[in-house]
């Protein structure tokens, strides 16, 4: 199957069966989303959504987080993965956002990556979700699912996957495609045992056709 055809079939399937797809992280403004996305690295959205309500009660605005006591931040996020590093990143992010950007999150992907704790994946998520930019973030789910289906080929890292995906996914679908692939990886195309019997993509999935007993 030609790559263009596989992309068309996958996108058509999601458009038909999942016309609405969005982040499962709970937030009310850009500040809350950037905190949630930083916390979500190698941590489930479910866990992050448990952590953030008391966190935002204590630090409701970026200025409060910029002046935070690291011990208090750590105690609020200690059930998350890598709480020490995330404590440092959250406070550093807030300080730079206040001092260099007046507390307002920039919309440019490259500018976002100048802020501590915000790598390319996080920058793409923020640009896509908050600013409706045609950015496509590649996390572990997107990286795995894209390779399994056959949308990416021999990609060695998330950047290579992103470059292959945006070549074939129209700009107007890139933001939602990020969520489609994440949710598909979270609930159907799971890491250890993909649920191929329940998958609507198996007719044109490269993995399924090489592992039909899955």
N, C-alpha and C positions, 0 to 999 in steps of 0.2 A: 504493500500500500504506500502510495506517495505521501510524503510528509504533509503537503498542503491538504490532501484529502482527510488525513487523520485529524488535523487541527479543525477542519470544517465540521467533521462529524462530532468531535468532542464539544466544540462550542455550541453547535446546534442542539446537542443533547441537553447541555446545561441551561441554555436559553429557554428550552421548552419545559424542562422539569424543575429547574431551580431559578426562576427569573429574578428572585430576590435573594441575595446572599450578602451578609455583612459580618463584621467582627463580633465575636461573642464576648469581648471585653466590655465591661460596663463603665461608661464615662459620661460626663455632661459638658465638658469643654476641652480645648486642646491641652491644657495643663494636665488634666486628669488622664487623658489618653497617653501622653508621653510617659507619664509615670507608670501607667498600666503596661505599656509596651515594653519598657525597660525591665519591669518585674517579670514579664512573661517569657523572657529568654530562658529556655530549658526548664520551664515551669508551665503547668497547665493553666488555661484561662479560668477554669473553675477555682483553682487555688488563689489566683490573683484576685478574682472577684470577691473572695472571702477576706482577703487582706486589705483591699483598697477602701472600703467604707470607714473603718476606724482610722486608717491612715489619713484620709481626707478630712476627717473630723479634727484631727490634730494639726494637720498642715493643709488648710483649705485653699491656700494661694501659693504661688511660686515664691513670693517673698518670704513667707513663713518657712518654707523648705530650705531656702538659701541660708537662713539663719539658724537652721536646726542643729540640735545636739545629736551627733552621730549615734550615741547610745540609745536615744529615744527612737530614732529611725530604725536602727537595727532591731530593737525589741518589737516594733510593729511589723517588720517583714521577715522575722527570723524563721518562719515556717516555709518561706520561699527558698528556692535553690540559690546558692551562692549569696547569702545575705550580706556578707562582709563587702564583697565587691560592689554589690548593688547599692549598699548604703553610701559608699564613696561616690559612685556614679550619679546617684540621685541628687545628692547635695551639690556635687560639682556641676551637674547639669543646671540646677536651679540658680547657682551663683552666676554662671556664664550667661544664662538666659536673662537674668536681671541686669547684670553689669554691661553686657554687650548688645542686648536686643530690647532693652526696656521692658523685659518680662513678656514680650510678644514673640511667639514662635514664628520663625521665618518659614516661608513656603517653598523656598528653593532646596532641592535635594542636596546639592553640594554644600550649601550654607548650613543646612541641618547637620551635616556630618562634621562640622567644626565644633559641635557641642558635645561635651563629654557624655558617654553612655549611649550616643546615637551613632550606630554604624549604618552601613548602606541599607540593610534590611529594614531597620527601624525608620530611617529617613524615608524610604519608599512607602512604608505603611502610613506614616504621618502625612506625606504629600498626597497620597491617594485618598485616604479616608477624610482628612480635614479639608484639603484644598482641591479635591477632585482632579488631581493631576493624573495624566496617563502613566503612572508609575506602577511597576509590578514587583512586589517584594517576594523574595525567595527564602522561605524558612525551610526547616527539615522536612515538613510535609510536602511542600511544593517541589523541593529538590527530588524527593523519593518518588512522588506520584508522576511527575513529568517524565522521569526516566523509565518508570514501569510501563506507562501507557505508550511511550515511544515519541513523546513530544520533544524531549531532549535526548541527544545521543552523545555518549562518551563525555558528558560534561563533568569536569573534575572539581568544580566548586560552584557556589551559588551564582557568582557573577556570570560564568559561562552559561548556566541554565537560564538566567535572566536574559542574556543576549539572544539565545536561541528562541525563547518564548516570544519576546517582543518583535522578532522578525516576522512572525506569522499571526500574532494576535492583534487585531485592530486597536488603535488607541482608545476608542470609546468602550472597549471591553476589558482593558487591562486591569482596571481597579477591581471589577467584579470577578475577573478570572482568578485573581489572587485568592479571593475568598472561596470560590468554587473549589480550587485545588486543595486549599487548606482543609475545608470541611470534608471533602471527599477522602482525604488522607486520614482525617481524624476519626471518621465514622465507618468508612467502607474499605478503602485501600490502606489498611492498617499495617504497621511496620512488620510485626512478627507473623501475622497470618491474615493476609488480605481476604476480605469476604467476597470473593469473586461471584459466588452464587447469587448475591444480592445486587451485583453491580450492573448498571445500565450501560456501561462503556465496554463490556467484555467483547462485543461483536467487532470492535475495532481497537482492542487493547493488545499491544505487542506482548506484554507479559502473559496474558491469558492464553494467547495462541501458542506460546512456547511452554506453558504449564497448564494445560487444559484440565488437569485433575484438581486444581486449586479450589 
